Amino acid sequence: QVQLVESGGGLVQAGGSLRLSCVASGGTFSISAMGWSRQAPGKQRELVATTTSGGSTNYADSVKGRFTISRDNAKNTVYLQMNSLKPEDTAVYYCNAGIRTDWRSIFHNYWGQGTQVTVSA
């Protein structure tokens, strides 16, 4: 079974930094795009950042200049470096990835269980 597991969340003061990691495992023959989304209580889930297998990246306007998404294909891992954190960044952060489990399979989208990020004022 394909599994995505996030880690690195926690409590941090405004202006601080956190680095989230997400490892994909379980028959990951190929991974295409990977990304991070977040959801705060009472709010819609929003896309934060994405990265393609070719290395292109996109960011939500609210995090541009502060967050950086990257990936290590050898480790099946995507990262989200979060700097200059604000209380508004408080949310559960989820990673997702397009994965196929063998050479002929199509890509399916998978989601992690989420990791809590709390930024205090």
The first five atom37 places (N, CA, C, CB, O) and aatype in JSON, in Angstrom:
{
  "aatype": [5, 19, 5, 10, 19, 6, 15, 7, 7, 7, 10, 19, 5, 0, 7, 7, 15, 10, 1, 10, 15, 4, 19, 0, 15, 7, 7, 16, 13, 15, 9, 15, 0, 12, 7, 17, 15, 1, 5, 0, 14, 7, 11, 5, 1, 6, 10, 19, 0, 16, 16, 16, 15, 7, 7, 15, 16, 2, 18, 0, 3, 15, 19, 11, 7, 1, 13, 16, 9, 15, 1, 3, 2, 0, 11, 2, 16, 19, 18, 10, 5, 12, 2, 15, 10, 11, 14, 6, 3, 16, 0, 19, 18, 18, 4, 2, 0, 7, 9, 1, 16, 3, 17, 1, 15, 9, 13, 8, 2, 18, 17, 7, 5, 7, 16, 5, 19, 16, 19, 15, 0],
  "atom_mask": [
    [1, 1, 1, 1, 1],
    [1, 1, 1, 1, 1],
    [1, 1, 1, 1, 1],
    [1, 1, 1, 1, 1],
    [1, 1, 1, 1, 1],
    [1, 1, 1, 1, 1],
    [1, 1, 1, 1, 1],
    [1, 1, 1, 0, 1],
    [1, 1, 1, 0, 1],
    [1, 1, 1, 0, 1],
    [1, 1, 1, 1, 1],
    [1, 1, 1, 1, 1],
    [1, 1, 1, 1, 1],
    [1, 1, 1, 1, 1],
    [1, 1, 1, 0, 1],
    [1, 1, 1, 0, 1],
    [1, 1, 1, 1, 1],
    [1, 1, 1, 1, 1],
    [1, 1, 1, 1, 1],
    [1, 1, 1, 1, 1],
    [1, 1, 1, 1, 1],
    [1, 1, 1, 1, 1],
    [1, 1, 1, 1, 1],
    [1, 1, 1, 1, 1],
    [1, 1, 1, 1, 1],
    [1, 1, 1, 0, 1],
    [1, 1, 1, 0, 1],
    [1, 1, 1, 1, 1],
    [1, 1, 1, 1, 1],
    [1, 1, 1, 1, 1],
    [1, 1, 1, 1, 1],
    [1, 1, 1, 1, 1],
    [1, 1, 1, 1, 1],
    [1, 1, 1, 1, 1],
    [1, 1, 1, 0, 1],
    [1, 1, 1, 1, 1],
    [1, 1, 1, 1, 1],
    [1, 1, 1, 1, 1],
    [1, 1, 1, 1, 1],
    [1, 1, 1, 1, 1],
    [1, 1, 1, 1, 1],
    [1, 1, 1, 0, 1],
    [1, 1, 1, 1, 1],
    [1, 1, 1, 1, 1],
    [1, 1, 1, 1, 1],
    [1, 1, 1, 1, 1],
    [1, 1, 1, 1, 1],
    [1, 1, 1, 1, 1],
    [1, 1, 1, 1, 1],
    [1, 1, 1, 1, 1],
    [1, 1, 1, 1, 1],
    [1, 1, 1, 1, 1],
    [1, 1, 1, 1, 1],
    [1, 1, 1, 0, 1],
    [1, 1, 1, 0, 1],
    [1, 1, 1, 1, 1],
    [1, 1, 1, 1, 1],
    [1, 1, 1, 1, 1],
    [1, 1, 1, 1, 1],
    [1, 1, 1, 1, 1],
    [1, 1, 1, 1, 1],
    [1, 1, 1, 1, 1],
    [1, 1, 1, 1, 1],
    [1, 1, 1, 1, 1],
    [1, 1, 1, 0, 1],
    [1, 1, 1, 1, 1],
    [1, 1, 1, 1, 1],
    [1, 1, 1, 1, 1],
    [1, 1, 1, 1, 1],
    [1, 1, 1, 1, 1],
    [1, 1, 1, 1, 1],
    [1, 1, 1, 1, 1],
    [1, 1, 1, 1, 1],
    [1, 1, 1, 1, 1],
    [1, 1, 1, 1, 1],
    [1, 1, 1, 1, 1],
    [1, 1, 1, 1, 1],
    [1, 1, 1, 1, 1],
    [1, 1, 1, 1, 1],
    [1, 1, 1, 1, 1],
    [1, 1, 1, 1, 1],
    [1, 1, 1, 1, 1],
    [1, 1, 1, 1, 1],
    [1, 1, 1, 1, 1],
    [1, 1, 1, 1, 1],
    [1, 1, 1, 1, 1],
    [1, 1, 1, 1, 1],
    [1, 1, 1, 1, 1],
    [1, 1, 1, 1, 1],
    [1, 1, 1, 1, 1],
    [1, 1, 1, 1, 1],
    [1, 1, 1, 1, 1],
    [1, 1, 1, 1, 1],
    [1, 1, 1, 1, 1],
    [1, 1, 1, 1, 1],
    [1, 1, 1, 1, 1],
    [1, 1, 1, 1, 1],
    [1, 1, 1, 0, 1],
    [1, 1, 1, 1, 1],
    [1, 1, 1, 1, 1],
    [1, 1, 1, 1, 1],
    [1, 1, 1, 1, 1],
    [1, 1, 1, 1, 1],
    [1, 1, 1, 1, 1],
    [1, 1, 1, 1, 1],
    [1, 1, 1, 1, 1],
    [1, 1, 1, 1, 1],
    [1, 1, 1, 1, 1],
    [1, 1, 1, 1, 1],
    [1, 1, 1, 1, 1],
    [1, 1, 1, 1, 1],
    [1, 1, 1, 0, 1],
    [1, 1, 1, 1, 1],
    [1, 1, 1, 0, 1],
    [1, 1, 1, 1, 1],
    [1, 1, 1, 1, 1],
    [1, 1, 1, 1, 1],
    [1, 1, 1, 1, 1],
    [1, 1, 1, 1, 1],
    [1, 1, 1, 1, 1],
    [1, 1, 1, 1, 1]
  ],
  "atom_positions": [
    [[0.82, -1.17, 0.0], [0.0, 0.0, 0.0], [0.87, 1.26, 0.0], [-0.94, -0.01, 1.19], [1.87, 1.34, 0.71]],
    [[0.47, 2.22, -0.81], [1.18, 3.49, -0.86], [0.82, 4.28, 0.39], [0.83, 4.28, -2.15], [-0.33, 4.33, 0.81]],
    [[1.83, 4.89, 0.97], [1.63, 5.66, 2.18], [2.47, 6.92, 2.14], [1.97, 4.82, 3.43], [3.64, 6.88, 1.76]],
    [[1.88, 8.04, 2.51], [2.58, 9.3, 2.65], [2.51, 9.71, 4.11], [1.99, 10.39, 1.71], [1.42, 9.77, 4.69]],
    [[3.66, 9.99, 4.7], [3.72, 10.33, 6.11], [4.43, 11.65, 6.29], [4.41, 9.23, 6.91], [5.6, 11.79, 5.93]],
    [[3.72, 12.63, 6.84], [4.3, 13.93, 7.12], [4.94, 13.96, 8.5], [3.23, 15.02, 7.01], [4.55, 13.22, 9.4]],
    [[5.92, 14.83, 8.65], [6.54, 15.05, 9.94], [7.14, 16.45, 9.97], [7.63, 13.98, 10.22], [7.28, 17.1, 8.93]],
    [[7.48, 16.91, 11.16], [8.13, 18.2, 11.29], [7.25, 19.32, 11.82], [0.0, 0.0, 0.0], [7.74, 20.42, 12.07]],
    [[5.98, 19.05, 11.98], [5.09, 20.06, 12.51], [5.36, 20.3, 13.98], [0.0, 0.0, 0.0], [6.06, 19.52, 14.64]],
    [[4.8, 21.37, 14.5], [4.98, 21.69, 15.89], [4.54, 23.1, 16.21], [0.0, 0.0, 0.0], [3.84, 23.75, 15.43]],
    [[4.96, 23.55, 17.37], [4.64, 24.89, 17.85], [5.85, 25.79, 17.69], [4.18, 24.86, 19.31], [6.96, 25.43, 18.09]],
    [[5.64, 26.96, 17.12], [6.74, 27.89, 16.9], [6.24, 29.32, 17.07], [7.35, 27.7, 15.51], [5.07, 29.61, 16.83]],
    [[7.13, 30.19, 17.49], [6.81, 31.6, 17.62], [6.74, 32.27, 16.26], [7.84, 32.29, 18.49], [7.41, 31.86, 15.31]],
    [[5.93, 33.31, 16.16], [5.89, 34.1, 14.93], [7.29, 34.58, 14.57], [4.93, 35.3, 15.08], [8.05, 35.02, 15.42]],
    [[7.61, 34.47, 13.29], [8.93, 34.82, 12.83], [9.89, 33.65, 12.79], [0.0, 0.0, 0.0], [10.98, 33.76, 12.22]],
    [[9.5, 32.54, 13.37], [10.34, 31.37, 13.4], [10.21, 30.53, 12.15], [0.0, 0.0, 0.0], [9.55, 30.91, 11.18]],
    [[10.85, 29.36, 12.18], [10.89, 28.48, 11.02], [10.58, 27.05, 11.4], [12.24, 28.56, 10.34], [10.83, 26.62, 12.53]],
    [[10.05, 26.32, 10.44], [9.84, 24.89, 10.55], [10.11, 24.27, 9.2], [8.41, 24.57, 11.04], [9.95, 24.91, 8.16]],
    [[10.52, 23.02, 9.22], [10.75, 22.27, 7.99], [9.92, 21.0, 8.03], [12.26, 21.95, 7.8], [10.16, 20.12, 8.85]],
    [[8.95, 20.92, 7.14], [8.1, 19.74, 7.05], [8.69, 18.75, 6.06], [6.68, 20.13, 6.66], [9.29, 19.14, 5.05]],
    [[8.5, 17.48, 6.34], [8.93, 16.42, 5.44], [7.77, 15.48, 5.18], [10.13, 15.66, 6.02], [6.9, 15.3, 6.03]],
    [[7.77, 14.9, 4.02], [6.76, 13.91, 3.67], [7.42, 12.8, 2.87], [5.59, 14.55, 2.86], [7.99, 13.04, 1.81]],
    [[7.36, 11.59, 3.39], [7.99, 10.44, 2.76], [6.92, 9.53, 2.16], [8.86, 9.67, 3.77], [5.97, 9.15, 2.84]],
    [[7.09, 9.19, 0.91], [6.21, 8.25, 0.24], [6.84, 6.87, 0.23], [5.9, 8.72, -1.2], [8.03, 6.73, -0.03]],
    [[6.04, 5.85, 0.52], [6.53, 4.49, 0.55], [5.45, 3.52, 0.09], [7.03, 4.11, 1.95], [4.28, 3.9, -0.02]],
    [[5.85, 2.29, -0.17], [4.89, 1.26, -0.53], [4.63, 1.15, -2.02], [0.0, 0.0, 0.0], [3.54, 1.51, -2.48]],
    [[5.59, 0.67, -2.78], [5.4, 0.47, -4.2], [5.39, 1.74, -5.03], [0.0, 0.0, 0.0], [4.6, 1.88, -5.97]],
    [[6.26, 2.66, -4.67], [6.34, 3.93, -5.4], [7.27, 3.78, -6.6], [6.84, 5.06, -4.46], [8.43, 4.19, -6.56]],
    [[6.75, 3.21, -7.67], [7.52, 3.03, -8.88], [7.91, 4.38, -9.49], [6.74, 2.2, -9.89], [9.04, 4.57, -9.94]],
    [[6.98, 5.29, -9.48], [7.24, 6.6, -10.05], [6.36, 7.63, -9.35], [7.0, 6.61, -11.58], [5.19, 7.37, -9.07]],
    [[6.93, 8.78, -9.09], [6.21, 9.87, -8.46], [6.28, 11.09, -9.37], [6.79, 10.19, -7.05], [7.36, 11.5, -9.79]],
    [[5.15, 11.66, -9.65], [5.11, 12.84, -10.51], [5.1, 14.09, -9.64], [3.87, 12.81, -11.44], [6.06, 14.35, -8.91]],
    [[4.03, 14.87, -9.71], [3.96, 16.09, -8.93], [3.74, 15.79, -7.45], [2.84, 16.98, -9.45], [3.11, 14.8, -7.08]],
    [[4.28, 16.66, -6.61], [4.08, 16.58, -5.18], [3.7, 17.97, -4.68], [5.34, 16.03, -4.46], [4.08, 18.97, -5.28]],
    [[2.98, 18.02, -3.59], [2.57, 19.32, -3.1], [2.18, 19.31, -1.64], [0.0, 0.0, 0.0], [2.1, 18.27, -0.99]],
    [[1.93, 20.5, -1.16], [1.49, 20.72, 0.21], [0.24, 21.56, 0.22], [2.6, 21.39, 1.05], [0.14, 22.55, -0.51]],
    [[-0.72, 21.17, 1.04], [-1.93, 21.94, 1.27], [-2.09, 22.12, 2.76], [-3.17, 21.24, 0.65], [-1.43, 21.45, 3.55]],
    [[-2.97, 23.02, 3.16], [-3.21, 23.22, 4.57], [-4.67, 23.54, 4.82], [-2.32, 24.33, 5.12], [-5.38, 24.04, 3.94]],
    [[-5.1, 23.26, 6.02], [-6.47, 23.54, 6.41], [-6.51, 23.99, 7.86], [-7.36, 22.31, 6.2], [-6.06, 23.28, 8.76]],
    [[-7.06, 25.17, 8.07], [-7.25, 25.7, 9.4], [-8.7, 25.49, 9.82], [-6.88, 27.2, 9.45], [-9.58, 25.38, 8.96]],
    [[-8.97, 25.43, 11.12], [-10.35, 25.24, 11.58], [-11.29, 26.28, 11.01], [-10.4, 25.28, 13.11], [-11.02, 27.48, 11.05]],
    [[-12.4, 25.82, 10.47], [-13.39, 26.72, 9.91], [-13.05, 27.31, 8.57], [0.0, 0.0, 0.0], [-13.77, 28.18, 8.07]],
    [[-11.97, 26.85, 7.97], [-11.56, 27.37, 6.68], [-11.44, 26.26, 5.65], [-10.24, 28.11, 6.82], [-11.32, 25.09, 5.98]],
    [[-11.47, 26.66, 4.39], [-11.3, 25.72, 3.31], [-9.85, 25.26, 3.23], [-11.73, 26.34, 1.98], [-8.93, 25.99, 3.59]],
    [[-9.66, 24.03, 2.77], [-8.32, 23.58, 2.51], [-7.76, 24.35, 1.32], [-8.28, 22.05, 2.26], [-8.44, 24.52, 0.31]],
    [[-6.54, 24.81, 1.45], [-5.93, 25.6, 0.4], [-4.6, 25.02, -0.02], [-5.76, 27.04, 0.86], [-3.85, 24.46, 0.78]],
    [[-4.31, 25.15, -1.29], [-3.06, 24.69, -1.84], [-1.96, 25.68, -1.46], [-3.15, 24.53, -3.37], [-2.12, 26.89, -1.64]],
    [[-0.86, 25.17, -0.94], [0.24, 26.01, -0.5], [1.36, 26.05, -1.51], [0.76, 25.51, 0.83], [1.83, 27.13, -1.88]],
    [[1.8, 24.88, -1.97], [2.93, 24.82, -2.88], [2.92, 23.49, -3.62], [4.25, 25.0, -2.13], [2.45, 22.48, -3.1]],
    [[3.44, 23.51, -4.83], [3.56, 22.29, -5.63], [4.91, 22.26, -6.31], [2.42, 22.2, -6.67], [5.54, 23.3, -6.54]],
    [[5.36, 21.07, -6.63], [6.57, 20.89, -7.41], [6.39, 19.71, -8.35], [7.8, 20.68, -6.49], [5.91, 18.65, -7.93]],
    [[6.76, 19.89, -9.59], [6.65, 18.82, -10.57], [7.91, 17.98, -10.57], [6.39, 19.4, -11.97], [8.91, 18.34, -9.96]],
    [[7.84, 16.86, -11.26], [9.01, 16.01, -11.36], [10.14, 16.71, -12.1], [8.66, 14.71, -12.06], [11.31, 16.37, -11.92]],
    [[9.79, 17.69, -12.93], [10.78, 18.46, -13.66], [11.39, 19.59, -12.87], [0.0, 0.0, 0.0], [12.33, 20.24, -13.33]],
    [[10.86, 19.84, -11.67], [11.45, 20.83, -10.8], [10.78, 22.19, -10.77], [0.0, 0.0, 0.0], [11.21, 23.07, -10.02]],
    [[9.73, 22.38, -11.55], [9.04, 23.65, -11.49], [8.22, 23.74, -10.22], [8.15, 23.85, -12.73], [7.73, 22.72, -9.72]],
    [[8.06, 24.94, -9.7], [7.35, 25.13, -8.44], [6.32, 26.24, -8.57], [8.32, 25.45, -7.32], [6.44, 27.14, -9.4]],
    [[5.3, 26.15, -7.73], [4.28, 27.18, -7.63], [3.91, 27.35, -6.18], [3.04, 26.82, -8.49], [3.92, 26.4, -5.4]],
    [[3.58, 28.59, -5.81], [3.26, 28.91, -4.44], [2.0, 29.76, -4.36], [4.42, 29.63, -3.77], [1.71, 30.55, -5.25]],
    [[1.28, 29.58, -3.28], [0.19, 30.49, -2.99], [0.76, 31.87, -2.71], [-0.66, 29.98, -1.8], [1.85, 31.99, -2.16]],
    [[0.02, 32.9, -3.09], [0.51, 34.26, -2.87], [0.84, 34.53, -1.41], [-0.52, 35.25, -3.36], [1.75, 35.3, -1.11]],
    [[0.1, 33.92, -0.52], [0.27, 34.18, 0.9], [1.59, 33.66, 1.47], [-0.86, 33.57, 1.65], [1.99, 34.08, 2.55]],
    [[2.26, 32.77, 0.75], [3.5, 32.19, 1.27], [4.71, 32.48, 0.4], [3.34, 30.71, 1.42], [5.82, 32.1, 0.75]],
    [[4.51, 33.13, -0.72], [5.63, 33.44, -1.61], [6.68, 34.27, -0.88], [5.14, 34.19, -2.86], [6.37, 35.23, -0.18]],
    [[7.92, 33.87, -1.06], [9.02, 34.56, -0.41], [9.32, 34.06, 0.98], [0.0, 0.0, 0.0], [10.35, 34.4, 1.55]],
    [[8.43, 33.24, 1.53], [8.63, 32.72, 2.88], [8.78, 31.19, 2.9], [7.47, 33.13, 3.76], [9.55, 30.66, 3.7]],
    [[8.05, 30.5, 2.04], [8.09, 29.04, 1.99], [8.84, 28.57, 0.76], [6.66, 28.47, 2.0], [8.83, 29.22, -0.28]],
    [[9.49, 27.43, 0.9], [10.18, 26.82, -0.22], [9.88, 25.33, -0.26], [11.7, 27.06, -0.13], [10.07, 24.63, 0.73]],
    [[9.4, 24.86, -1.4], [9.14, 23.44, -1.57], [10.31, 22.83, -2.33], [7.8, 23.2, -2.31], [10.84, 23.43, -3.26]],
    [[10.7, 21.63, -1.94], [11.77, 20.93, -2.62], [11.53, 19.43, -2.5], [13.15, 21.31, -2.03], [10.66, 18.99, -1.74]],
    [[12.29, 18.66, -3.24], [12.1, 17.21, -3.19], [13.42, 16.49, -3.38], [11.11, 16.76, -4.25], [14.34, 17.01, -4.01]],
    [[13.49, 15.31, -2.83], [14.62, 14.42, -2.98], [14.06, 13.13, -3.57], [15.37, 14.17, -1.61], [13.5, 12.3, -2.85]],
    [[14.21, 12.97, -4.86], [13.62, 11.82, -5.54], [14.21, 10.49, -5.07], [13.8, 11.96, -7.02], [13.5, 9.48, -5.02]],
    [[15.47, 10.48, -4.72], [16.1, 9.26, -4.25], [15.51, 8.79, -2.93], [17.6, 9.47, -4.1], [15.54, 7.6, -2.62]],
    [[14.97, 9.72, -2.17], [14.38, 9.4, -0.87], [12.86, 9.42, -0.89], [14.89, 10.35, 0.17], [12.22, 9.24, 0.15]],
    [[12.28, 9.65, -2.06], [10.82, 9.75, -2.19], [10.24, 10.73, -1.18], [10.18, 8.37, -2.0], [9.24, 10.45, -0.53]],
    [[10.89, 11.86, -1.07], [10.54, 12.81, -0.03], [10.34, 14.21, -0.6], [11.61, 12.82, 1.03], [11.09, 14.64, -1.48]],
    [[9.34, 14.89, -0.1], [9.12, 16.29, -0.43], [9.2, 17.08, 0.87], [7.74, 16.49, -1.14], [8.76, 16.62, 1.92]],
    [[9.76, 18.28, 0.78], [9.95, 19.12, 1.94], [9.23, 20.45, 1.76], [11.44, 19.36, 2.18], [8.96, 20.89, 0.65]],
    [[8.92, 21.06, 2.87], [8.4, 22.42, 2.86], [9.13, 23.2, 3.94], [6.85, 22.44, 3.1], [8.88, 23.04, 5.13]],
    [[10.04, 24.05, 3.5], [10.75, 24.93, 4.42], [9.91, 26.18, 4.63], [12.16, 25.29, 3.88], [9.6, 26.89, 3.68]],
    [[9.55, 26.43, 5.87], [8.68, 27.54, 6.21], [9.44, 28.53, 7.08], [7.4, 27.05, 6.92], [9.8, 28.22, 8.21]],
    [[9.67, 29.71, 6.55], [10.36, 30.76, 7.27], [9.42, 31.93, 7.53], [11.59, 31.23, 6.49], [8.36, 32.04, 6.91]],
    [[9.83, 32.79, 8.44], [9.04, 33.98, 8.77], [7.58, 33.63, 9.02], [9.14, 35.02, 7.65], [6.67, 34.27, 8.48]],
    [[7.37, 32.62, 9.82], [6.02, 32.12, 10.05], [5.14, 33.15, 10.74], [6.07, 30.85, 10.88], [5.6, 33.92, 11.59]],
    [[3.89, 33.14, 10.37], [2.88, 34.04, 10.91], [1.78, 33.23, 11.57], [2.31, 34.94, 9.8], [1.58, 32.06, 11.23]],
    [[1.06, 33.82, 12.52], [-0.07, 33.11, 13.12], [-1.08, 32.61, 12.08], [-0.78, 34.0, 14.11], [-1.72, 31.58, 12.29]],
    [[-1.22, 33.33, 10.99], [-2.13, 32.93, 9.93], [-1.71, 31.63, 9.24], [-2.24, 34.03, 8.91], [-2.5, 31.04, 8.51]],
    [[-0.48, 31.2, 9.47], [-0.01, 29.94, 8.89], [-0.44, 28.73, 9.71], [1.49, 29.96, 8.77], [-0.23, 27.59, 9.28]],
    [[-1.03, 28.96, 10.85], [-1.48, 27.86, 11.7], [-2.52, 27.02, 10.97], [-2.06, 28.4, 13.01], [-3.54, 27.53, 10.5]],
    [[-2.26, 25.73, 10.87], [-3.14, 24.82, 10.14], [-2.59, 23.41, 10.24], [-3.3, 25.26, 8.66], [-1.47, 23.19, 10.7]],
    [[-3.4, 22.46, 9.79], [-2.9, 21.12, 9.55], [-2.38, 21.09, 8.12], [-4.01, 20.03, 9.78], [-3.09, 21.46, 7.18]],
    [[-1.15, 20.67, 7.95], [-0.52, 20.63, 6.65], [-0.52, 19.21, 6.1], [0.9, 21.18, 6.72], [-0.11, 18.27, 6.79]],
    [[-0.97, 19.07, 4.88], [-1.06, 17.78, 4.22], [-0.17, 17.76, 2.98], [-2.52, 17.46, 3.84], [-0.11, 18.74, 2.24]],
    [[0.51, 16.66, 2.77], [1.23, 16.5, 1.52], [0.44, 15.58, 0.6], [2.65, 15.95, 1.76], [-0.35, 14.75, 1.06]],
    [[0.65, 15.74, -0.67], [0.04, 14.85, -1.64], [1.0, 14.6, -2.79], [-1.29, 15.43, -2.15], [1.93, 15.37, -3.02]],
    [[0.76, 13.51, -3.49], [1.64, 13.15, -4.59], [0.91, 12.29, -5.6], [2.87, 12.42, -4.06], [0.03, 11.51, -5.25]],
    [[1.29, 12.45, -6.85], [0.82, 11.56, -7.9], [1.79, 10.4, -8.02], [0.0, 0.0, 0.0], [2.98, 10.61, -8.25]],
    [[1.29, 9.18, -7.86], [2.15, 8.01, -7.78], [1.59, 6.89, -8.64], [2.31, 7.55, -6.34], [0.38, 6.66, -8.66]],
    [[2.47, 6.19, -9.33], [2.1, 4.93, -9.96], [2.98, 3.84, -9.4], [2.23, 5.02, -11.5], [4.16, 4.06, -9.11]],
    [[2.41, 2.65, -9.24], [3.08, 1.56, -8.54], [3.81, 0.59, -9.46], [2.1, 0.82, -7.73], [4.53, -0.28, -8.97]],
    [[3.64, 0.7, -10.74], [4.42, -0.08, -11.7], [4.49, 0.67, -13.01], [3.81, -1.49, -11.9], [3.88, 1.74, -13.16]],
    [[5.22, 0.12, -13.97], [5.51, 0.85, -15.2], [4.29, 1.14, -16.05], [6.48, 0.09, -16.0], [4.28, 2.12, -16.8]],
    [[3.26, 0.31, -15.96], [2.1, 0.46, -16.82], [0.9, 1.08, -16.11], [1.71, -0.86, -17.39], [-0.1, 1.39, -16.76]],
    [[0.98, 1.26, -14.82], [-0.13, 1.85, -14.08], [-0.25, 3.34, -14.37], [0.06, 1.62, -12.59], [0.72, 4.0, -14.74]],
    [[-1.46, 3.84, -14.2], [-1.64, 5.27, -14.29], [-1.29, 5.9, -12.95], [-3.09, 5.62, -14.71], [-1.19, 5.21, -11.93]],
    [[-1.11, 7.2, -12.96], [-0.83, 7.89, -11.72], [-2.12, 8.11, -10.93], [-0.14, 9.24, -12.01], [-3.16, 8.47, -11.49]],
    [[-2.03, 7.87, -9.65], [-3.13, 8.15, -8.74], [-2.66, 9.16, -7.7], [-3.64, 6.85, -8.07], [-1.48, 9.21, -7.36]],
    [[-3.58, 9.94, -7.21], [-3.25, 10.94, -6.22], [-3.42, 10.38, -4.81], [-4.1, 12.19, -6.4], [-4.44, 9.77, -4.49]],
    [[-2.4, 10.59, -3.98], [-2.41, 10.12, -2.6], [-2.2, 11.28, -1.65], [-1.34, 9.04, -2.39], [-1.58, 12.29, -2.0]],
    [[-2.73, 11.12, -0.45], [-2.64, 12.16, 0.57], [-2.09, 11.61, 1.86], [-4.01, 12.79, 0.82], [-2.35, 10.46, 2.22]],
    [[-1.33, 12.42, 2.56], [-0.86, 12.06, 3.87], [-1.9, 12.35, 4.93], [0.0, 0.0, 0.0], [-2.98, 12.87, 4.63]],
    [[-1.58, 12.02, 6.16], [-2.53, 12.18, 7.26], [-2.52, 13.58, 7.86], [-2.24, 11.18, 8.33], [-3.43, 13.94, 8.61]],
    [[-1.51, 14.35, 7.55], [-1.42, 15.71, 8.03], [-0.54, 15.86, 9.25], [0.0, 0.0, 0.0], [-0.4, 14.94, 10.05]],
    [[0.03, 17.03, 9.4], [0.82, 17.38, 10.57], [0.46, 18.79, 11.01], [2.34, 17.26, 10.28], [0.33, 19.7, 10.19]],
    [[0.31, 18.97, 12.3], [-0.15, 20.24, 12.84], [0.99, 21.24, 12.94], [-0.78, 20.04, 14.21], [2.07, 20.94, 13.45]],
    [[0.73, 22.44, 12.44], [1.65, 23.56, 12.6], [0.91, 24.66, 13.34], [2.18, 24.06, 11.21], [-0.14, 25.12, 12.9]],
    [[1.47, 25.09, 14.45], [0.87, 26.15, 15.24], [1.88, 27.27, 15.43], [0.38, 25.62, 16.6], [2.98, 27.05, 15.93]],
    [[1.49, 28.47, 15.05], [2.36, 29.64, 15.15], [1.74, 30.6, 16.15], [2.56, 30.32, 13.77], [0.64, 31.11, 15.94]],
    [[2.44, 30.86, 17.23], [1.95, 31.75, 18.26], [2.39, 33.18, 17.99], [2.42, 31.3, 19.63], [3.45, 33.43, 17.41]],
    [[1.56, 34.12, 18.42], [1.86, 35.53, 18.21], [2.94, 36.02, 19.17], [0.6, 36.37, 18.37], [3.31, 37.19, 19.13]]
  ]
}
